[in-house]
Amino acid sequence: MTRRHIRALICVALPLLALWVSACSSSVTATVTQQATSTPAGQPGLPTATSTSATPTNTSTPPTPTDTPAPPSDSFVWTAQAGNISGHVTFIDSPNTNGHPDAILLVTPRYNPNSKYDNHPIGVWYASGKWSIFNQDGVVMPTGASFNVKVYPGASSGVFTWTAVPSSITSNWTTIDNPATNSNPSAVLLATPVYSSTAVYVNHPIGVWYRSIVNKWAVFVQDGTAFPANASLNIVMAVGVGDSVFTHTAGAGTISSNWTTLNNSLLNGHSNAIMLVTPVYSSTAVYVNHNIGAWFNSTTSKWTIFNQDKAAMPSGATFNGVVFGG
């Protein structure tokens, strides 16, 4: 093993907040910005869960998928396991991502197939020729944790990386300025934080929101703290036909404990579908201040969106989603 390889291994343990990134390169030093903790004035109150008691743990075993063809190689399930985990990071090994620093990745945690929770804000990061998924709070990545991944080869119309420069930030949100999304309230936007050259963590659950007052979309942190300056996010305006792109609102008949069940022709009965989701602050004006994930409930043969902390799913919570491989 060369010194370069040793240095790359040392590099994978991303620095915690307020530490210097110095092991990755002998000539490059990056600073991690401390997350703001003040609550912006005038921020609407977050919804209070009506029940804080423990909720049922999903223990059903998903069936072996035989009904659906394998998803295309640019959308897949990645599982963290021995050999690809280093601290709070799991390194992806895929020809669609290896050696492609300009790729745009969307990621959503999933409960299947190993019944693993990952109750942490996540992000993606490119280093030493590979993309990775990491826990923003620095907590060790659980062995067996799985993720739905969609890879876009690079930026294009409606697919881009947005950096929250200070002038774009108001309170707990950053306003996006992009021709594909401006004045487009019906767009279905999804977002995944990316640890880039600005070296800033987004250690908060996030969501997207259309600001009709300025006719632009925004990304916000659900806990109401100030949006971290210079944080970067991968943004995708999902496009598709039929049920491949959707918006789902949790309500009566769809909520069971900490999850909401979807009814989608491309998802029903298809346990190996790849579903990406992002909360959206919509007309229901409900926050989802929880780390979320996707789960195929084999009892109902339907996909769900769930809160990783097992807190009750708030009625009116809304999510943008896109399906691949269904």
C-alpha positions as CSV (number, residue, x, y, z in Angstrom):
1,M,0.0,0.0,0.0
2,T,1.5,3.4,-1.1
3,R,1.6,6.5,1.0
4,R,-1.0,8.0,-1.2
5,H,-3.4,5.2,-0.5
6,I,-2.7,5.4,3.3
7,R,-3.4,9.1,3.1
8,A,-6.7,8.5,1.3
9,L,-7.7,6.0,4.0
10,I,-6.9,8.6,6.7
11,C,-8.9,11.1,4.7
12,V,-12.2,9.3,4.8
13,A,-12.9,10.2,8.4
14,L,-14.5,13.6,7.7
15,P,-13.6,16.2,10.3
16,L,-16.2,17.0,12.9
17,L,-17.4,20.5,13.2
18,A,-14.9,23.2,13.8
19,L,-11.9,20.9,13.0
20,W,-9.4,21.4,10.1
21,V,-9.3,19.0,7.2
22,S,-5.6,18.5,6.8
23,A,-5.0,14.7,6.3
24,C,-6.4,14.7,2.7
25,S,-3.7,16.7,1.0
26,S,-0.4,18.2,1.8
27,S,-1.3,21.4,0.0
28,V,-5.1,21.8,0.6
29,T,-6.7,22.8,3.9
30,A,-10.4,23.3,4.3
31,T,-12.4,24.7,7.3
32,V,-15.6,23.2,8.6
33,T,-18.1,25.9,9.5
34,Q,-19.8,25.6,12.9
35,Q,-23.6,25.1,12.5
36,A,-25.7,28.0,13.7
37,T,-27.9,27.2,16.7
38,S,-30.0,30.4,17.0
39,T,-33.7,30.3,16.1
40,P,-34.5,32.9,13.5
41,A,-37.0,35.5,14.6
42,G,-40.5,35.0,13.2
43,Q,-39.9,31.4,12.3
44,P,-43.2,29.5,12.4
45,G,-43.4,26.9,15.2
46,L,-42.7,23.3,14.4
47,P,-45.6,20.9,14.8
48,T,-45.6,19.0,18.0
49,A,-46.0,15.2,17.8
50,T,-49.2,14.1,19.5
51,S,-47.5,11.0,20.8
52,T,-44.0,10.4,22.0
53,S,-44.4,6.8,23.0
54,A,-42.4,4.1,21.2
55,T,-43.9,3.0,17.9
56,P,-44.0,-0.4,16.4
57,T,-40.8,-1.6,14.8
58,N,-41.1,-2.9,11.3
59,T,-40.1,-6.5,11.4
60,S,-41.7,-8.0,8.3
61,T,-39.3,-9.7,6.0
62,P,-39.5,-8.5,2.4
63,P,-40.1,-11.2,-0.2
64,T,-37.5,-12.0,-2.8
65,P,-38.3,-9.8,-5.7
66,T,-39.3,-11.8,-8.7
67,D,-41.9,-9.5,-10.2
68,T,-39.8,-6.5,-11.4
69,P,-36.8,-6.3,-13.7
70,A,-33.6,-5.0,-12.1
71,P,-33.4,-1.2,-12.1
72,P,-30.9,0.4,-14.5
73,S,-27.4,0.6,-13.3
74,D,-27.6,4.4,-12.6
75,S,-30.2,3.7,-9.9
76,F,-29.4,1.1,-7.3
77,V,-29.4,0.0,-3.7
78,W,-26.1,0.5,-1.8
79,T,-25.5,-1.3,1.5
80,A,-22.9,-0.3,4.0
81,Q,-20.8,-3.3,5.1
82,A,-17.4,-4.4,6.2
83,G,-14.9,-3.3,3.5
84,N,-16.7,-0.2,2.5
85,I,-17.3,1.5,5.8
86,S,-14.8,3.9,7.4
87,G,-16.2,5.6,10.5
88,H,-19.3,7.5,9.5
89,V,-18.7,7.0,5.8
90,T,-19.6,4.2,3.4
91,F,-17.8,4.3,0.0
92,I,-19.8,3.4,-3.1
93,D,-18.2,1.1,-5.6
94,S,-20.0,1.5,-9.0
95,P,-18.9,2.2,-12.5
96,N,-21.4,5.0,-12.6
97,T,-19.8,6.8,-9.8
98,N,-16.1,5.7,-9.6
99,G,-13.9,8.4,-11.2
100,H,-16.9,10.7,-11.9
101,P,-16.5,13.7,-9.6
102,D,-19.0,15.7,-11.6
103,A,-21.8,13.2,-11.1
104,I,-25.0,14.4,-9.3
105,L,-26.2,11.9,-6.7
106,L,-29.6,11.7,-5.0
107,V,-29.8,9.4,-2.0
108,T,-32.7,8.2,0.3
109,P,-32.1,5.8,3.2
110,R,-34.1,2.5,3.0
111,Y,-35.1,0.1,5.7
112,N,-35.0,-3.0,3.5
113,P,-33.4,-5.5,3.2
114,N,-31.6,-5.6,6.5
115,S,-34.1,-3.8,8.8
116,K,-31.6,-1.1,9.6
117,Y,-32.4,2.4,10.8
118,D,-29.9,5.2,10.1
119,N,-31.4,8.1,12.2
120,H,-28.9,10.7,11.1
121,P,-28.9,13.5,8.4
122,I,-27.0,12.1,5.5
123,G,-24.9,13.6,2.6
124,V,-22.7,12.5,-0.2
125,W,-19.0,13.2,-0.7
126,Y,-16.4,12.6,-3.5
127,A,-12.9,11.7,-2.5
128,S,-10.0,9.5,-3.8
129,G,-11.9,8.6,-6.9
130,K,-15.1,7.4,-5.3
131,W,-18.4,8.8,-4.1
132,S,-19.6,8.0,-0.6
133,I,-22.6,8.4,1.7
134,F,-21.9,9.8,5.2
135,N,-23.7,10.7,8.4
136,Q,-23.5,14.5,8.8
137,D,-23.2,14.2,12.6
138,G,-20.2,12.0,12.5
139,V,-21.9,8.9,14.1
140,V,-20.5,5.6,12.8
141,M,-22.3,4.3,9.8
142,P,-24.3,1.2,10.8
143,T,-23.4,-2.1,9.2
144,G,-26.2,-3.2,7.0
145,A,-27.7,0.3,6.5
146,S,-29.0,0.6,2.9
147,F,-29.7,3.5,0.6
148,N,-31.5,4.1,-2.7
149,V,-29.1,5.9,-5.0
150,K,-29.8,7.7,-8.3
151,V,-26.8,8.9,-10.3
152,Y,-27.0,11.7,-12.9
153,P,-23.8,11.9,-15.1
154,G,-23.5,15.7,-14.5
155,A,-25.3,19.0,-14.4
156,S,-28.0,19.7,-16.9
157,S,-31.2,21.6,-17.1
158,G,-32.9,21.0,-13.8
159,V,-30.0,18.9,-12.4
160,F,-27.4,21.0,-10.6
161,T,-25.5,21.7,-7.4
162,W,-26.6,24.7,-5.4
163,T,-24.3,26.5,-2.9
164,A,-26.0,28.6,-0.3
165,V,-23.9,31.7,-0.5
166,P,-24.7,34.2,2.3
167,S,-26.7,36.5,0.0
168,S,-29.1,33.6,-0.8
169,I,-29.8,32.8,2.9
170,T,-32.7,34.2,4.9
171,S,-33.3,32.7,8.3
172,N,-33.4,28.9,7.9
173,W,-33.6,28.7,4.1
174,T,-31.5,29.4,1.0
175,T,-33.3,30.6,-2.1
176,I,-32.4,28.8,-5.3
177,D,-31.9,30.8,-8.5
178,N,-32.0,28.5,-11.5
179,P,-33.8,29.0,-14.9
180,A,-35.3,25.5,-14.8
181,T,-36.9,26.0,-11.4
182,N,-37.7,29.7,-11.3
183,S,-41.4,30.5,-11.8
184,N,-42.1,26.8,-11.8
185,P,-44.3,26.0,-8.7
186,S,-45.4,22.7,-10.1
187,A,-41.8,21.4,-10.3
188,V,-41.0,18.3,-8.2
189,L,-37.7,19.1,-6.5
190,L,-35.5,16.7,-4.6
191,A,-32.4,17.5,-2.7
192,T,-29.4,15.7,-1.2
193,P,-26.6,17.6,0.7
194,V,-23.1,17.3,-0.9
195,Y,-19.9,17.9,1.0
196,S,-17.9,19.8,-1.6
197,S,-15.0,22.2,-1.8
198,T,-16.8,24.6,0.6
199,A,-16.4,21.9,3.3
200,V,-19.7,22.6,5.2
201,Y,-21.9,20.1,6.9
202,V,-25.7,20.2,6.8
203,N,-26.4,18.4,10.1
204,H,-30.2,18.9,9.9
205,P,-33.2,17.3,8.3
206,I,-34.0,19.4,5.1
207,G,-36.9,20.1,2.9
208,V,-37.8,22.1,-0.2
209,W,-40.3,25.0,-0.5
210,Y,-41.7,27.1,-3.3
211,R,-41.6,30.8,-2.3
212,S,-44.4,32.2,-4.3
213,I,-43.5,35.7,-3.1
214,V,-40.3,35.6,-5.2
215,N,-41.4,32.8,-7.6
216,K,-38.4,30.7,-6.6
217,W,-37.7,27.4,-4.8
218,A,-35.8,27.2,-1.6
219,V,-34.1,24.5,0.5
220,F,-34.7,24.8,4.3
221,V,-33.6,23.1,7.5
222,Q,-36.6,21.6,9.3
223,D,-35.5,22.5,12.8
224,G,-35.7,26.3,12.2
225,T,-32.0,27.0,12.9
226,A,-30.1,29.3,10.5
227,F,-29.2,27.7,7.2
228,P,-25.4,26.9,7.2
229,A,-23.6,29.4,4.9
230,N,-21.8,28.0,1.9
231,A,-23.4,24.5,2.3
232,S,-23.9,22.7,-1.0
233,L,-26.8,20.6,-2.2
234,N,-27.5,18.4,-5.2
235,I,-30.8,19.6,-6.7
236,V,-32.9,17.6,-9.2
237,M,-36.1,18.7,-10.8
238,A,-37.6,15.2,-11.3
239,V,-39.3,14.5,-14.6
240,G,-41.2,11.5,-15.8
241,V,-44.5,10.1,-16.9
242,G,-47.4,8.7,-14.9
243,D,-46.6,7.7,-11.3
244,S,-42.8,7.9,-11.8
245,V,-42.9,11.4,-10.3
246,F,-45.3,12.2,-7.5
247,T,-46.1,14.3,-4.5
248,H,-47.6,12.4,-1.5
249,T,-49.4,13.9,1.5
250,A,-49.7,11.9,4.7
251,G,-53.3,11.9,6.0
252,A,-56.2,9.8,7.3
253,G,-55.9,6.3,5.9
254,T,-52.2,6.5,5.0
255,I,-50.6,7.0,8.4
256,S,-49.7,4.1,10.7
257,S,-47.5,5.1,13.6
258,N,-44.2,6.5,12.2
259,W,-44.9,5.9,8.5
260,T,-47.2,6.9,5.7
261,T,-48.2,4.4,3.0
262,L,-48.0,5.3,-0.7
263,N,-50.4,4.0,-3.3
264,N,-48.5,4.2,-6.6
265,S,-48.8,1.8,-9.6
266,L,-45.0,1.7,-10.1
267,L,-44.4,0.9,-6.4
268,N,-47.2,-1.4,-5.3
269,G,-45.9,-4.9,-5.2
270,H,-42.5,-3.9,-6.5
271,S,-40.1,-4.5,-3.6
272,N,-36.9,-3.7,-5.6
273,A,-38.1,-0.3,-7.0
274,I,-35.8,2.6,-6.3
275,M,-37.7,5.5,-4.7
276,L,-36.1,8.9,-3.8
277,V,-38.0,11.3,-1.6
278,T,-37.6,14.8,-0.1
279,P,-40.0,16.6,2.2
280,V,-41.8,19.6,0.7
281,Y,-43.3,22.4,2.7
282,S,-46.5,22.9,0.8
283,S,-50.0,24.3,1.3
284,T,-50.4,22.0,4.3
285,A,-47.6,24.0,6.0
286,V,-46.3,21.0,8.0
287,Y,-42.7,20.5,9.0
288,V,-41.1,17.0,9.0
289,N,-38.3,17.6,11.5
290,H,-37.1,14.0,11.3
291,N,-34.6,12.0,9.3
292,I,-36.7,10.0,6.9
293,G,-36.4,6.7,5.0
294,A,-38.2,4.4,2.6
295,W,-39.6,1.0,3.5
296,F,-41.3,-1.7,1.5
297,N,-44.0,-3.2,3.8
298,S,-44.3,-6.8,2.7
299,T,-47.6,-7.2,4.6
300,T,-49.3,-4.6,2.4
301,S,-46.9,-4.9,-0.6
302,K,-46.7,-1.2,-0.6
303,W,-43.9,1.3,-0.1
304,T,-43.9,3.7,2.8
305,I,-42.0,6.8,4.0
306,F,-41.1,6.7,7.6
307,N,-39.5,8.7,10.4
308,Q,-36.2,7.1,11.4
309,D,-36.6,8.2,15.1
310,K,-40.0,6.3,15.2
311,A,-41.9,9.5,16.0
312,A,-45.5,9.7,14.8
313,M,-45.7,10.8,11.2
314,P,-47.4,14.2,11.2
315,S,-50.7,14.5,9.4
316,G,-50.3,16.8,6.4
317,A,-46.6,16.0,5.9
318,T,-45.8,16.2,2.2
319,F,-43.1,14.6,0.1
320,N,-41.8,14.9,-3.4
321,G,-40.8,11.6,-4.9
322,V,-39.4,9.9,-8.0
323,V,-39.4,6.2,-8.9
324,F,-36.9,4.2,-10.9
325,G,-37.0,0.5,-11.8
326,G,-40.7,0.0,-11.1
